[in-house]
């Protein structure tokens, strides 16, 4: 698994999360003005691995 970060057509930073077989698992829902903000978003997602899953 890996993250890929890139600048979109508007010049905003975004990320995509890929599985081990290169299938897309998740994408950022917003663009970030700075690469640092994008990195912080990735860190937040990585840190939420143990968050509970709730059924609605």
C-alpha positions as CSV (number, residue, x, y, z in Angstrom):
1,X,0.0,0.0,0.0
2,X,1.1,3.5,-0.6
3,X,0.0,7.1,-0.9
4,X,0.6,9.3,-3.9
5,X,0.5,13.1,-3.6
6,X,0.3,15.5,-6.5
7,X,-0.8,18.9,-7.6
8,X,-4.1,19.0,-9.4
9,X,-5.1,21.3,-12.4
10,X,-5.9,24.1,-9.9
11,X,-2.5,23.9,-8.3
12,X,-3.8,22.3,-5.1
13,X,-2.2,19.4,-3.4
14,X,-4.1,16.1,-3.2
15,X,-3.5,12.5,-2.3
16,X,-4.6,9.0,-3.4
17,X,-4.2,5.9,-1.3
18,X,-3.5,2.7,-3.2
19,X,-3.7,-1.0,-2.2
20,X,-0.8,-3.4,-2.7
21,X,-2.2,-4.3,-6.1
22,X,-2.4,-0.6,-7.1
23,X,-6.1,-0.3,-6.9
24,X,-7.4,3.0,-5.5
25,X,-8.7,2.7,-1.9
26,X,-9.3,6.4,-1.1
27,X,-8.7,9.9,-2.4
28,X,-8.6,13.2,-0.7
29,X,-11.9,14.9,-0.6
30,X,-10.4,18.4,-0.9
31,X,-7.4,20.1,-2.3
32,X,-4.7,21.7,0.0
33,X,-2.9,25.0,-0.5
34,X,0.4,23.6,0.7
35,X,2.2,20.3,0.5
36,X,2.6,20.4,4.3
37,X,-1.2,20.6,4.7
38,X,-1.5,17.6,2.4
39,X,1.1,15.7,4.4
40,X,-0.9,16.5,7.6
41,X,-4.0,15.1,6.1
42,X,-2.2,11.9,5.2
43,X,-0.9,11.7,8.8
44,X,-4.4,12.1,10.1
45,X,-5.7,9.2,8.0
46,X,-2.8,7.0,9.0
47,X,-3.4,7.8,12.6
48,X,-7.1,6.9,12.5
49,X,-6.5,3.2,11.8
50,X,-7.9,2.2,15.2
51,X,-11.0,4.5,15.0
52,X,-14.2,2.6,15.7
53,X,-16.6,1.9,12.8
54,X,-20.2,2.8,13.5
55,X,-23.2,1.5,11.7
56,X,-26.0,4.0,11.0
